[in-house]
Amino acid sequence: MSIEDFMKKDFVVIGKNTLVGEAKKILRTSGLDCCIVSSEGNFEGIVKADEILGMNDDLPIGDYIHDVPYTLSPQDTLDEAAVFFLESDMEILPVISEDEIVGVISIFDILDAFTQMAGFGEGGIRLEVDLKDAPGSLKHILDVLYLHSMNVLSVLIYPTEKVGEKVAIIRVEGKSVKELSRILDVNEIHYNSIIKEEKL
C-alpha cells in the first residue's frame, strides 16, 4: 500500500518568517506537536511545539526549524515510511512530489494503516498457529479453511525465537470458535489460540 492512500493532504503550514508567538497559536489551535515550514510550496523543515514553548514570541521561527533527513514520495510504501520513522525522532514526515510538498504522514497514520491491513476491527475469528518456516506450511492451513468455506480477512506472519518456526495470525469470518477448533483438530493443525472478535 502506498503513502498516497494514507497521507493527509490538508495540513498545517507556516512560513519561515512566521514569529514564534504566531506559531505557538497555530500549534495550540490545531492540537499538533509539530508543523511543516514551507515557502512557496517548497519544504523547509519542521518546527516542534515543545522547543518553542518557552521562547520569546517576537523571535522569528527560522532559528527553530529542523532539517528532516527523510522525505517521502506519494508512491513510497508504508513499510518504507515505518522504517523512516524508526530512524528519526519526527512525528510527521513530508510527502514530496516534483519538489513540492503535497501531503504529510504521521506515525499515527502508519499505525492506522497497519491496523487496517491486519483486519483488526472487522470482527470474525482470530486464529494463531505455529508454522514451520518452509514452503507450503501456510498453504495447507489456508486450503483447509477454503474447503470449509471460511473467508480469510487477513494473514500476518512473524518469526519466533525458535529457529525454523514462525507464527501466523489469521483472521477469518464464518463458523463458530467451536466449529473452527474441531476442523483444525481433525486436520491435525496445532493452534495456540482461537478468539472470537467483535466488529468495531
C-alpha positions in Angstrom: 0.0 0.0 0.0 1.3 3.4 -0.9 1.8 6.6 1.1 -0.6 8.4 -1.2 -3.5 6.3 0.2 -2.9 7.4 3.8 -1.3 10.8 3.7 -3.1 13.9 4.8 -3.5 16.5 2.1 -4.9 19.1 4.5 -2.1 20.0 6.9 -0.8 23.0 8.9 1.9 25.0 7.2 3.8 28.1 8.4 6.3 30.3 6.6 9.9 30.6 7.7 9.3 34.2 8.6 6.5 33.4 11.0 7.0 34.7 14.5 7.3 32.2 17.4 4.1 33.6 19.0 2.1 33.0 15.9 3.5 29.5 15.5 2.5 28.7 19.1 -1.0 29.9 18.5 -1.3 27.8 15.3 0.0 24.7 17.0 -2.2 25.2 20.0 -5.3 25.7 17.8 -4.6 22.7 15.7 -3.6 20.5 18.6 -0.4 19.4 16.9 3.0 18.7 18.4 4.8 20.0 15.3 4.1 21.6 11.9 5.5 22.0 8.5 7.5 25.0 7.4 7.2 25.8 3.7 7.9 28.7 1.4 6.0 28.9 -1.9 5.3 25.1 -1.8 8.9 24.2 -1.1 9.6 22.2 2.1 11.9 24.0 4.5 11.6 21.8 7.6 9.6 21.1 10.8 9.0 23.1 14.0 8.3 21.2 17.2 5.9 22.7 19.7 8.0 21.7 22.8 11.1 23.5 21.5 9.4 26.9 21.2 7.1 26.7 24.2 9.2 29.0 26.5 10.7 31.1 23.7 10.1 34.9 23.1 7.0 35.4 21.0 8.7 38.1 19.0 11.5 35.9 17.7 11.4 34.6 14.1 10.6 30.9 13.8 13.6 30.3 11.5 16.0 29.6 14.4 13.9 26.6 15.4 13.4 24.9 12.1 14.6 21.2 12.0 16.0 19.8 8.8 14.4 16.5 8.0 16.8 13.8 6.8 13.9 11.8 5.2 11.2 12.8 2.9 8.7 10.5 1.2 7.0 10.4 -2.2 3.4 9.5 -2.7 4.5 6.2 -4.3 6.6 5.1 -1.4 5.3 2.2 0.7 4.0 2.2 4.2 6.9 -0.2 5.1 9.5 2.4 3.9 7.7 5.1 5.9 7.7 3.0 9.1 11.5 2.5 8.7 12.0 6.2 8.3 10.0 6.9 11.5 12.1 4.3 13.4 15.3 6.0 12.3 14.2 9.6 13.1 12.6 11.4 16.1 10.0 13.1 13.9 6.3 12.7 14.5 5.3 13.7 11.0 7.1 13.4 7.6 6.5 15.4 4.5 5.4 13.8 1.2 7.1 15.5 -1.7 6.3 15.3 -5.4 8.2 17.2 -8.0 9.9 19.3 -5.3 6.5 20.4 -3.9 5.0 19.3 -0.6 1.7 17.5 -1.4 0.9 15.9 2.0 2.2 14.8 5.4 2.0 11.4 7.1 2.3 10.8 10.8 3.3 7.8 12.9 -0.4 7.5 13.9 -1.4 7.3 10.2 1.1 4.4 9.8 -0.4 2.6 12.8 -3.9 3.1 11.5 -2.9 1.7 8.1 -1.2 -1.4 9.6 -4.3 -1.9 11.8 -6.5 -1.9 8.8 -4.1 -4.3 6.9 -4.2 -6.7 9.9 -8.0 -6.8 9.7 -8.4 -5.6 13.2 -11.9 -4.4 13.9 -13.5 -6.4 11.1 -14.9 -9.0 13.5 -14.7 -12.7 12.8 -12.3 -15.2 14.4 -8.6 -14.6 15.2 -6.6 -17.8 14.9 -3.0 -18.1 16.0 -1.0 -21.1 14.7 2.6 -22.2 14.7 4.2 -22.6 11.2 7.3 -24.4 10.0 9.4 -21.9 8.1 9.1 -24.0 4.9 7.2 -23.7 1.6 3.7 -25.0 1.8 3.1 -24.8 5.5 0.8 -21.8 5.3 -0.9 -23.1 2.1 -2.0 -26.2 4.0 -3.9 -24.2 6.6 -5.4 -21.9 4.0 -6.5 -24.8 1.9 -8.3 -26.3 4.9 -10.1 -23.0 5.6 -11.1 -22.7 2.0 -12.5 -26.2 1.9 -14.8 -25.3 4.8 -15.9 -22.0 3.2 -14.2 -19.7 5.6 -13.3 -16.3 4.2 -9.8 -15.1 5.2 -9.8 -11.5 6.2 -6.1 -11.1 6.9 -2.8 -13.0 7.4 0.1 -11.8 9.5 3.3 -13.8 9.9 6.2 -13.1 12.3 9.3 -15.0 13.4 9.7 -16.7 16.8 12.8 -17.3 18.9 12.8 -20.9 17.7 14.9 -21.5 14.6 12.8 -22.7 11.7 9.4 -21.7 13.1 7.1 -18.8 12.7 3.7 -17.7 14.0 0.7 -16.9 11.7 -2.2 -14.8 12.9 -5.2 -15.5 10.6 -8.5 -13.7 10.8 -11.5 -15.4 9.2 -15.2 -14.9 9.0 -17.8 -17.6 9.3 -18.1 -20.6 11.6 -18.0 -20.6 15.4 -14.9 -20.9 17.5 -16.0 -24.4 18.5 -16.5 -25.5 14.9 -13.2 -24.0 13.7 -11.5 -25.7 16.6 -13.0 -29.0 15.5 -11.9 -28.5 11.9 -8.3 -27.8 12.9 -8.2 -30.8 15.3 -9.5 -33.1 12.6 -6.8 -31.8 10.1 -4.1 -32.0 12.8 -3.4 -28.3 12.7 -2.0 -27.2 16.1 -3.2 -23.8 17.2 -2.2 -21.5 20.1 -5.4 -19.7 20.4 -8.8 -19.1 18.7 -10.7 -15.9 19.8 -14.0 -14.5 18.6 -13.6 -10.8 17.8 -16.4 -8.2 17.7 -16.7 -5.9 14.8 -15.8 -2.3 15.7 
